[in-house]
């Protein structure tokens, strides 16, 4: 008598359909990273919408968002919570910040600093639609120009310049609460195209370690070539 070696396809599908909350407000289903969509049926950008048990989620693409890439690469801690207050340096048009908005909810706020007037114009309708993003047209090198901003729980930095670490340190000294978290992306080619990325990462981590406790650093290849994501805490 022959016995079938086929694995039950229903069980396989169930394993794929299981959705786990890996961080507060961040879910994983299969290889997809998701956040709850507070505006069911509405897209802010070109993201895919996914229905799971009558709830709608936005697919957070690691190819288009560096924090999502860090999560896909094995980030062990993601500090956003409901009600978190965030200073986002280099918010651009607000695509990544829109997922932050989903996670922190209406009780939280993202202060988004952007130097480019073109990106700032693109940010405005997103901020208006979400209600918890405050757009700030300013240079992140000059935190005194937005000194009215309150102290925050988290700083996220994503700027393309050769003084990225100095910008983070300057803003953290002014705005980040003791024990608060800092997340940033080191873009090695923006710092020095003549040096190996690993050498640049080492140098920048040494600078930052004088001001923060480094919790984790992750190279973002293949999602973002020559980029390092760093999670830190202000002590």
N, C-alpha and C positions, 0 to 999 in steps of 0.2 A: 504494500500500500504506500503510495506517494504522499508525502506531507508537504504542503505549500510552505515555502520559505519567505513568502511576501509579508512585509510588515504592514499592519493595518493602516491604510492611508488616513483614516479618520483621526487616529492618535497623532499621526505626524502633523496633520493640519491643526490639531488642538495645541500642540507644542508651539507651532508658529503663531497661532492666534493669541497666545498668552501675552498680556501687556503688563510690564513691571514698572513701578514708579522707582526710578533709579536715584533721583534727587527730588527735592520738593518741587512739584509742578513740572517735572521732566520725566517722560515715560519712554520706554523702549518696547517696540513690537518688532520682532525679527531684527533686521538691521536698521530699522527706521527709528529716529529720535523724534519725539512728539511733545508738543505743549498744548494745553487745552485752548480751544478757540472760544473766547468770550462773546464773539459775534458770529454765531453759526451761519454758514452759507456765504460769509463775506471773506474775500481775500484782500490782503493789503498789498501784496506783491505778486509773484508768480508761484507761490507755494502751493503744494498739493494739500487738499483737505481730506481727512480720513475719518469715517464714522466707526466707532467701536461701542457696541452696546448702547446705542441711542445717544452717545456723547460724540461731539465733533472735536477733532484735534488738527493742529497745523503741523505738517512735516517740516522739521528743522534740518535743512540740508547742510552737512559738514563741508561740502564743496563751496558753500556761499557764506559761511559764518565760522569764524575762527573758534569761538567757544564751543560750538557744536562739533568742530573738528577735534578739539581737545577731549570732549566727552567720548567721541568715537575712538580716540586713541588710548583711552583708559584713564581719564581724569578721575581721581579718587574722591574728591570733595568739590562741591559746587555750592558756594555760600549764599545764593539767592534764596530768600524766604518771602512769604506773604508779608507785605508791609515794608520790605527793605527800601532804604533810600540809597540811590546809586548816583555817582558822578561818572559820566561816560565821556571820556576825552577822545575825540575823533569819531563822533557818532555817525557821520556821513548822512545818508538818506534815511537812516533809522531801521534798516532791515533787521540786523541782529537785536537792536534795542526793542523792536516790536515783540520778540520772543521773551526778552526780559520783562516787558510789560505784562505779557500773559502770566508769567510766573509770580510776579510780585503783587499783582491784582490792583484794584482801585485804591487800596490803602497805602500803596507804595508810590515812589516817584523816581523818575530818571531825569537828572539834569544833564542835558546833552550838549556838549561843547563842540562846535564845528567852525573851522576857519574859512572853509570854502563857501562863497556866497551861492554858487550853483547847487552844491549839496544841501545847503541850508534851505534853499527854496523847495527842494524835493522833500526835505524833512518836515516842513510845516504841515502839509495835509495829513501826514502820518500821525504827527503829534496831536493834531486836532481830532482825528478819528479815535485815538486811543484815550486821551484825557489824562494820562499820568506821565507824559513826557513833556519836559520844559525845555524848549529849544533856546540855545545861547550862542549867538554869533560872536565868537571870540577866539583869541589865540591861546592855546593851552599852556604856552610858555609864560603867560602873564596872568596867573590866577587872581591877581589883585583887581583885574578888570571885571571879574564876576564874584567879588568878595561877599556879596549879599547871599550867596548860596549857603545853605545850612550845612552842618557837619553830617557826614554820610557814613553808612555802614560798609559800603563797597565802592572802590574806584575801579573802573575798567578803562584801559588805555589801548587804543589801536590807531597810532599815528605813524606816518612815514617820514621820519626825520632822523638825523644822526645824534640827537640828544634825547632819545626816548626815555632813558633811565632818569635823567635829570628832571624831565617833565613830571614823571611819576613821583619822584621824591619831593619836588616842590609842591605839588598839589596835595600829596598825602600829609605833609607837614601842616598844611593850612586847613584841610577839610576832613581828613579821615579820622574817625573816632579811634581811641585806644582799643586795641583788639580787633579793629576792623580789617577787612580783607582787601587785597589789591590783586587785580588780574591784568596782565598786559601781554602784548605780542611783540617780541623782538624780531624786527625785520632786518636780517643781517645785511641785505643788499642796499638798504637805505642808510646803513651806518658806514659800511666800507666795502665796496665791490672788489677790492684787491685782496681781501683776507678771507681765509676759510671761515665759513659760518660757525663751526664749532669753536674756533678761537674767539670769535666775537661773542658767542653765547657765554663762554667762560668769563670773559672780561666784564660783561654786563652783569652777570650773576654776582661777581665779586663786589661790584659797586652797590648793587641792591641789597646784598646781605648785610651791609653796614647799617641799614635802616629798617629792614624787614626780616622776619623769619621766612625763609624759602620753604614752602610746603611741598611743591612739586613743580617740575619743569618737563615739558613734553615737546619734542620736535613734531611739527604738523605735516610733514611729508607723509603720504603723497597729496594730501588735500591742499596744502599751501607749502610750496617749495621754499626752503631756506628761511623758515619761520619757527620761532620757539615761543610756546605759550607758557607763562609763569603764573603760578598761584602763590601768593604771599600773605603774611599777616603782620600788621603793625603791632609792635610790642610796647 
